[in-house]
Amino acid sequence: MTQHGPVCVGIDPHPALLAQWGLADDVDGLRRFSLGVVEALGGRVAALKPQSAFFERHGSRGIAVLEEVLAAARDAGTLSVLDVKRGDIGSTMAGYADAYLRDGAPLAADAVTLSPYLGFESLRPALDAAGAGGRGVFVLALTSNPEGAQVQHAFGVEGSVAGQMVAGARAENAADDGAPLGSVGLVVGATVGAAVRDLNLDLAAVHGPLLAPGVGAQGAGAAELAEVFGEARSQVLASTSRGVLRGGPDAAALRGALAQAVDQARAALAG
Ligand SMILES: O=c1ccn([C@@H]2O[C@H](COP(=O)(O)O)[C@@H](O)[C@H]2O)c(=O)[nH]1
């Protein structure tokens, strides 16, 4: 984030984007699109975030392309965040941790997104694997979609649901002595408006990175980033997929779109 700017670019090979890039909606199109993004932006961006759904829809050959994309990002020296939003009972979470957070696993990424709605503690195997292996997780706290509020803003005996995710991440990172940011990040959409303030969430105290999707196609920009994150802005990794990908397939145009997104995020999140 310091070197390349606080922006993550999502690799979301939507059928419509494949068509816009002049590619077929098949495994070859998927591969050319996704590796094209890594080739254009690898080594120039803080992180790349492949969206697993768009690889899974092509079946086992799509998953094989996802493996290639993760390896290509690694070879380019670029961190990968696999957006796969996993969450299950602890014993099954151990399987997911092994799939995504183990050295040498075919789908190993530098970080994954996790869904905590079976309870924060159900994520334990992934939290431990990330901490032990120098990897990270991003736990959904306040998602960028409007429907998320129905669950995430709800209150129980221990406060708001989102607040419990903030508390969980904060407690995990407290043990991560000395690191500038701990291994447990949160997903907080750039589109959530006043929710962080309304729910009284202390994001700065999480001491972890904050992945902020919603920039670009979902309507958030500099003003929204500044509004949502306040004191926690130095922890924010703003995430945009279609906002940059629509610039392709030309590599220079993709880099131009990334440069614009970085300028916008830096201005919003400075100081
Ligand atoms: O709260 C969330 C969590 C994840 N996402 C994912 O990010 C990208 C957004 O794509 P855009 O084209 O920039 O809208 C997509 O993969 C989502 O699944 C999110 O949007 N919100």
The ligand as an SDF file (V2000), in Angstrom:
LIG
                    3D

 21 22  0  0  0  0  0  0  0  0999 V2000
  -18.8070   -6.1300    0.5930 O   0  0  0  0  0  0  0  0  0  0  0  0
  -18.3450   -6.5750   -0.4640 C   0  0  0  0  0  0  0  0  0  0  0  0
  -17.4640   -7.6340   -0.4870 C   0  0  0  0  0  0  0  0  0  0  0  0
  -16.9480   -8.0400   -1.6800 C   0  0  0  0  0  0  0  0  0  0  0  0
  -17.2870   -7.4320   -2.8260 N   0  0  0  0  0  0  0  0  0  0  0  0
  -16.6850   -7.9380   -4.0930 C   0  0  0  0  0  0  0  0  0  0  0  0
  -15.8620   -6.9310   -4.6510 O   0  0  0  0  0  0  0  0  0  0  0  0
  -16.0360   -6.8970   -6.0650 C   0  0  0  0  0  0  0  0  0  0  0  0
  -16.6500   -5.5600   -6.4570 C   0  0  0  0  0  0  0  0  0  0  0  0
  -16.6600   -5.4230   -7.8540 O   0  0  0  0  0  0  0  0  0  0  0  0
  -16.9720   -3.9970   -8.5660 P   0  0  0  0  0  0  0  0  0  0  0  0
  -16.9410   -4.3370  -10.0160 O   0  0  0  0  0  0  0  0  0  0  0  0
  -15.8730   -3.0470   -8.1720 O   0  0  0  0  0  0  0  0  0  0  0  0
  -18.3020   -3.5810   -8.0980 O   0  0  0  0  0  0  0  0  0  0  0  0
  -16.9190   -8.0910   -6.4320 C   0  0  0  0  0  0  0  0  0  0  0  0
  -16.0850   -9.1900   -6.6830 O   0  0  0  0  0  0  0  0  0  0  0  0
  -17.6920   -8.3220   -5.1500 C   0  0  0  0  0  0  0  0  0  0  0  0
  -18.0870   -9.6690   -4.9870 O   0  0  0  0  0  0  0  0  0  0  0  0
  -18.1460   -6.3740   -2.8220 C   0  0  0  0  0  0  0  0  0  0  0  0
  -18.4800   -5.7650   -3.8450 O   0  0  0  0  0  0  0  0  0  0  0  0
  -18.6590   -5.9730   -1.6220 N   0  0  0  0  0  0  0  0  0  0  0  0
  1  2  2  0
  2  3  1  0
  2 21  1  0
  3  4  2  0
  4  5  1  0
  5  6  1  0
  5 19  1  0
  6  7  1  0
  6 17  1  0
  7  8  1  0
  8  9  1  0
  8 15  1  0
  9 10  1  0
 10 11  1  0
 11 12  2  0
 11 13  1  0
 11 14  1  0
 15 16  1  0
 15 17  1  0
 17 18  1  0
 19 20  2  0
 19 21  1  0
M  END
$$$$
